[in-house]
Amino acid sequence: MAKVIDYTEAATLVSDGATIWIGGSGGGHAIPEKLVEGLEQRFLASGHPCGLQVITTVGLGDWKTTGVGRLAHPGLIERIVSGGLSNCPEIGRMALRGELEAYTFPMGVMSQLSREMAAGRPGLITHVGLHSFVDPRLEGGKQGTRRGPDLNEVIELAGREWLFYKAFDLDVAFIRATTADEKGNLTMEREPIFAENLSIAQAAHRRGGVVVAQVERLAAAGTLPPKQVKIPGILVDYVVVDPDPWQTYVTKYDPAYAGEVRKPNTQIPVLPLDARKVVARRATLELWPGAVVNLGFGIANGIAFVAAEEGIYENVTLTVEQGLIGGVPALGNDAGAATNYEAMIDTPYQFDFYDGSGLDLAFLSFAEVDSHGNVNVSKFGDSVTGPGGFINIAQNAKRVFFLGTLTAGKPELRLTGNGLQVVKEGSVRKLVPEVQQVTWSGPFAMRQGQPARFITERAVFDLTPDGLVLVEVAEGIDIRRDVLEQIPFRVLVPREPAFMDPRIFSPEPMGLREDAVWREGARR
């Protein structure tokens, strides 16, 4: 029988030096915000708990002060291990100042590791992360100036290399659900994702740790539909009621995120025509009927809305690493949710599918690309973000596309109807001689035979064993001035690269449903 307590009392269950796993994902998706708030309040009032090891599957927060950002007080956290820190930037800054140890591992690794811990296994064995910055032969996933011990190692098994990520001894689990009955059984009917709540609760319970669930409402025992119970009451010690939670940090409640309703296609937004939409449109041309696809955070999210505008999104299966299959992934700070999806599964199983090469195509944003074809999204300048689901997705998709503008820093571009012109170049080059951190290894991908393409608003490149090759350019672009002089390394240029499809620069829809590939249902 789970005990109902106040969120301030829940904070007293966390001892100094404890290891705590906080559930949920990204921008407020199933994050037990009230429980984290209680931890912060107790620490500010008493200095306890202190020296915590905080574990999250991925970054938690609104990019300001919520989620794990609430815990950004010197002394509260000794070590953080997470799939990312972008949602809680002050934690990243503390890592750079040496105020805590920080590790960022692939989101899928963290998700699957919770399941290994639930079963009492010593850790996770996977190929994910080899030859990236999480490989201990490079950086071991460590971020910042204060370096702790290695939390993973390279092993050889069955004649090949693997990474072994070590399990944690979990003292406390903070999770969120929608409804709890008097026995502590939990349902998640209003949540936008299931995450890995079950595995986290099992992992803590196995060690005799404490499992605290934040819920929106209580129900009498025996009244919850058994098949809707996601976490059985035998795993739940305490329940905290927050009767007025936000579904995400920016959305109070969207029934389509919960799968209660399906939005009419007319309610799916149409993106304004700008450089980001140009990139998304060019990437959409790589889709084919029946393809199973992942869309990454940022500019890649726009593909879903372009596909909806073109009337083809229901002819492909778009997926979100948090566990959504089908439908339209959400934009902006709601990314991680989706509308009109066909299925919602627990996050570890989504990554099982990804790691097993279930994705035909993956479209991911890039921050830096270098002369070797390496991609960095995890650390640049004074920003520590971590990889999120990027490494799992990029390493394992049958074909991967990296999307971004050629330069950053407010470039001024003029769309001409069938191409574009550069009015003022951006101040930041995104193609660099060497990336600051290797989140995806181009040479390793080439050895694995994985095709990779880089799509920008003015040019398209393919990765080959000889380096990047320019394969398309926008009409109106001067190849030497607008492309080659913006790239500080050698790019191979064919005698006559093709022009990018002029439709991607035009204000009206591209009319993709009339293309032969969509009319005939052909695979590219």
Secondary structure, 3 states (H helix, E strand, C coil): CCEEECHHHHHCCCCCCCEEEECCEECCECCCHHHHHHHHHHHHHHCCCCCEEEEECCCECCCCCCHHHHHCCCCCEEEEEECCCCCCHHHHHHHHCCCCEEEECCHHHHHHHHHHHHCCCCEEEECCCCCCCCCCCCCCCEECCCCCCCCEEEEEECCEEEEEEECCCCCEEEEECCEEECCCCEECCCCCCCCCHHHHHHHHHHCCCEEEEEECEEECCCCCCHHHEEECHHHCCEEEECCCCCCCCCCCCCCCCCCCCCCCHHHCCCCCCCHHHHHHHHHHCCCCCCCEEEECCHHHHHHHHHHHHCCCHHHCEEEECCCEECCEECCHHHCCCEECCCEECCHHHHHHHHHCCCCCEEEEECCEEECCCCEECCEECCEECCCCCHHHHHHHCCEEEEECCCEECCCEEEECCCCEEEEECCCEECEECCCCCCCECHHHHHHHCCCEEEECCCEEEEEECCEEEEEEECCCCCHHHHHHHHCCCCCECCCCCEECCHHHHCCCCCCHHHCHHHHCCCCC
